[in-house]
Amino acid sequence: MNGGLAPIPVHATVAEMNPDCTGKLQYAVNLSNLSATIEERFFLFDEGRKFRSVPTSIQGGIDTLA
């Protein structure tokens, strides 16, 4: 996650993995002035070597966080 000049590491949990190579990631962001739980839908391609994701839910924080 990029919060400006310094990337912010997050530890994501794969909450869902489907046979069609789609799934759901969940992770929390905890900064001094912000705490949010983010959920993203993803899909794998190139035999699992690459993925793309789209934020689908942000609880807490600001809407444009992800």
N, CA, C and O of each residue as an XYZ file, in Angstrom:
264
protein
N       0.857     -1.177      0.000
C       0.000      0.000      0.000
C       0.891      1.224      0.000
O       1.888      1.253      0.721
N       0.565      2.226     -0.781
C       1.374      3.426     -0.880
C       0.630      4.586     -0.241
O      -0.417      5.004     -0.734
N       1.167      5.106      0.854
C       0.544      6.215      1.553
C       1.308      7.496      1.350
O       1.216      8.402      2.178
N       2.051      7.598      0.287
C       2.866      8.769      0.027
C       4.209      8.302     -0.478
O       4.281      7.453     -1.367
N       5.288      8.853      0.085
C       6.618      8.474     -0.370
C       7.079      7.126      0.176
O       7.840      6.424     -0.490
N       6.640      6.758      1.355
C       7.081      5.503      1.963
C       5.947      4.473      1.916
O       4.867      4.731      2.447
N       6.171      3.314      1.292
C       5.139      2.273      1.270
C       4.803      1.793      2.684
O       5.664      1.800      3.564
N       3.568      1.382      2.899
C       3.117      0.872      4.191
C       2.875     -0.629      4.026
O       1.958     -1.020      3.304
N       3.668     -1.471      4.671
C       3.442     -2.915      4.520
C       2.161     -3.352      5.229
O       1.849     -2.872      6.319
N       1.435     -4.252      4.608
C       0.237     -4.834      5.215
C       0.323     -6.349      5.062
O       0.974     -6.852      4.147
N      -0.322     -7.056      5.943
C      -0.380     -8.514      5.884
C      -1.805     -8.901      5.552
O      -2.711     -8.753      6.371
N      -1.993     -9.402      4.333
C      -3.334     -9.743      3.867
C      -3.650    -11.206      4.153
O      -2.765    -12.061      4.179
N      -4.918    -11.466      4.364
C      -5.427    -12.825      4.539
C      -6.295    -13.162      3.337
O      -7.165    -12.381      2.953
N      -6.058    -14.322      2.748
C      -6.922    -14.781      1.666
C      -8.175    -15.345      2.326
O      -8.146    -16.428      2.911
N      -9.263    -14.608      2.228
C     -10.505    -14.984      2.889
C     -11.359    -15.901      2.025
O     -12.260    -16.575      2.525
N     -11.073    -15.924      0.725
C     -11.858    -16.747     -0.193
C     -10.993    -17.063     -1.407
O     -10.319    -16.179     -1.936
N     -11.007    -18.320     -1.853
C     -10.307    -18.723     -3.075
C     -11.221    -19.656     -3.840
O     -11.646    -20.684     -3.312
N     -11.529    -19.307     -5.085
C     -12.485    -20.056     -5.893
C     -11.783    -20.841     -7.003
O     -10.671    -20.487     -7.393
N     -12.409    -21.892     -7.513
C     -11.813    -22.697     -8.581
C     -11.533    -21.911     -9.866
O     -10.681    -22.315    -10.657
N     -12.241    -20.787    -10.086
C     -12.024    -19.988    -11.298
C     -10.914    -18.948    -11.126
O     -10.818    -18.010    -11.917
N     -10.080    -19.108    -10.104
C      -8.921    -18.233     -9.834
C      -9.320    -16.827     -9.391
O      -8.574    -15.875     -9.618
N     -10.478    -16.687     -8.766
C     -10.880    -15.425     -8.164
C     -10.951    -15.621     -6.659
O     -11.028    -16.752     -6.179
N     -10.925    -14.525     -5.916
C     -11.004    -14.651     -4.465
C     -11.148    -13.308     -3.788
O     -11.441    -12.294     -4.421
N     -10.935    -13.327     -2.485
C     -11.094    -12.128     -1.669
C      -9.929    -12.023     -0.691
O      -9.571    -13.001     -0.034
N      -9.339    -10.829     -0.598
C      -8.291    -10.506      0.372
C      -8.866     -9.593      1.433
O      -9.732     -8.767      1.145
N      -8.390     -9.737      2.661
C      -8.752     -8.818      3.736
C      -7.477     -8.408      4.466
O      -6.600     -9.235      4.716
N      -7.385     -7.127      4.803
C      -6.240     -6.639      5.571
C      -6.627     -5.386      6.342
O      -7.606     -4.709      6.025
N      -5.838     -5.103      7.352
C      -6.070     -3.927      8.187
C      -4.916     -2.949      8.018
O      -3.761     -3.342      7.859
N      -5.254     -1.680      8.055
C      -4.272     -0.599      8.004
C      -4.382      0.157      9.316
O      -5.452      0.660      9.658
N      -3.294      0.240     10.045
C      -3.290      0.945     11.324
C      -2.172      1.990     11.322
O      -0.993      1.665     11.463
N      -2.568      3.227     11.163
C      -1.638      4.348     11.205
C      -1.961      5.173     12.444
O      -2.952      4.912     13.126
N      -1.143      6.148     12.732
C      -1.359      6.948     13.942
C      -2.703      7.673     13.941
O      -3.308      7.847     14.999
N      -3.176      8.099     12.768
C      -4.432      8.851     12.694
C      -5.535      8.119     11.937
O      -6.574      8.708     11.638
N      -5.318      6.828     11.619
C      -6.253      6.118     10.776
C      -6.208      4.620     11.049
O      -5.132      4.037     11.181
N      -7.365      4.011     11.132
C      -7.456      2.566     11.273
C      -8.595      2.102     10.378
O      -9.726      2.571     10.512
N      -8.299      1.178      9.462
C      -9.317      0.727      8.520
C      -9.117     -0.749      8.209
O      -7.999     -1.263      8.239
N     -10.227     -1.417      7.910
C     -10.196     -2.790      7.424
C     -10.650     -2.755      5.974
O     -11.705     -2.204      5.658
N      -9.853     -3.343      5.099
C     -10.106     -3.265      3.667
C     -10.296     -4.674      3.108
O      -9.603     -5.615      3.495
N     -11.242     -4.792      2.200
C     -11.520     -6.045      1.527
C     -11.379     -5.801      0.036
O     -11.896     -4.813     -0.486
N     -10.679     -6.699     -0.656
C     -10.487     -6.568     -2.094
C     -10.830     -7.882     -2.779
O     -10.550     -8.955     -2.245
N     -11.433     -7.801     -3.953
C     -11.648     -8.950     -4.817
C     -10.451     -9.038     -5.752
O      -9.956     -8.012     -6.218
N      -9.978    -10.254     -6.035
C      -8.824    -10.403     -6.916
C      -9.038    -11.541     -7.901
O      -9.908    -12.392     -7.713
N      -8.226    -11.541     -8.958
C      -8.163    -12.691     -9.835
C      -6.709    -12.940    -10.213
O      -5.926    -12.005    -10.383
N      -6.370    -14.200    -10.338
C      -5.024    -14.637    -10.699
C      -4.985    -14.926    -12.187
O      -5.968    -15.386    -12.768
N      -3.831    -14.650    -12.805
C      -3.643    -14.998    -14.209
C      -2.175    -15.280    -14.451
O      -1.361    -15.187    -13.533
N      -1.834    -15.622    -15.681
C      -0.467    -15.997    -16.044
C       0.015    -17.153    -15.161
O       1.109    -17.123    -14.598
N      -0.850    -18.176    -15.065
C      -0.569    -19.375    -14.263
C      -0.255    -19.051    -12.800
O       0.585    -19.703    -12.180
N      -0.929    -18.050    -12.262
C      -0.784    -17.690    -10.854
C       0.392    -16.783    -10.540
O       0.642    -16.488     -9.371
N       1.119    -16.335    -11.552
C       2.281    -15.473    -11.301
C       1.908    -14.006    -11.150
O       2.709    -13.214    -10.653
N       0.698    -13.631    -11.573
C       0.258    -12.237    -11.484
C      -1.164    -12.196    -10.949
O      -1.912    -13.166    -11.076
N      -1.533    -11.072    -10.352
C      -2.908    -10.880     -9.915
C      -3.285     -9.412    -10.013
O      -2.424     -8.533    -10.036
N      -4.568     -9.166    -10.070
C      -5.132     -7.816    -10.035
C      -6.229     -7.818     -8.990
O      -6.897     -8.831     -8.781
N      -6.414     -6.685     -8.337
C      -7.452     -6.610     -7.311
C      -8.151     -5.262     -7.360
O      -7.621     -4.275     -7.869
N      -9.371     -5.255     -6.807
C     -10.197     -4.050     -6.739
C     -10.782     -3.973     -5.336
O     -11.407     -4.933     -4.886
N     -10.597     -2.854     -4.629
C     -11.204     -2.714     -3.302
C     -12.726     -2.750     -3.409
O     -13.313     -2.083     -4.262
N     -13.353     -3.528     -2.542
C     -14.813     -3.622     -2.561
C     -15.438     -3.130     -1.263
O     -16.635     -2.843     -1.222
N     -14.636     -3.030     -0.196
C     -15.176     -2.576      1.078
C     -14.061     -1.932      1.898
O     -12.969     -2.486      2.027
N     -14.351     -0.758      2.449
C     -13.426     -0.080      3.357
C     -14.220      0.294      4.600
O     -15.123      1.129      4.539
N     -13.885     -0.320      5.724
C     -14.580     -0.025      6.982
C     -13.666      0.818      7.853
O     -12.577      0.383      8.229
N     -14.109      2.015      8.169
C     -13.258      2.959      8.879
C     -12.383      3.664      7.858
O     -12.472      3.364      6.668
N     -11.565      4.565      8.280
C     -10.680      5.243      7.343
C     -11.440      6.198      6.435
O     -12.485      6.735      6.804
N     -10.896      6.398      5.246
C     -11.504      7.292      4.272
C     -11.814      6.494      3.004
O     -11.133      5.508      2.718
N     -12.807      6.895      2.258
C     -13.253      6.134      1.081
C     -12.174      5.954      0.027
O     -12.156      4.931     -0.657
N     -11.282      6.912     -0.122
C     -10.270      6.831     -1.175
C      -8.976      6.180     -0.698
O      -7.966      6.245     -1.399
N      -8.982      5.558      0.467
C      -7.758      4.980      1.024
C      -7.129      3.973      0.075
O      -5.922      4.014     -0.161
N      -7.927      3.076     -0.466
C      -7.381      2.060     -1.375
C      -7.524      2.505     -2.803
O      -7.123      1.785     -3.717
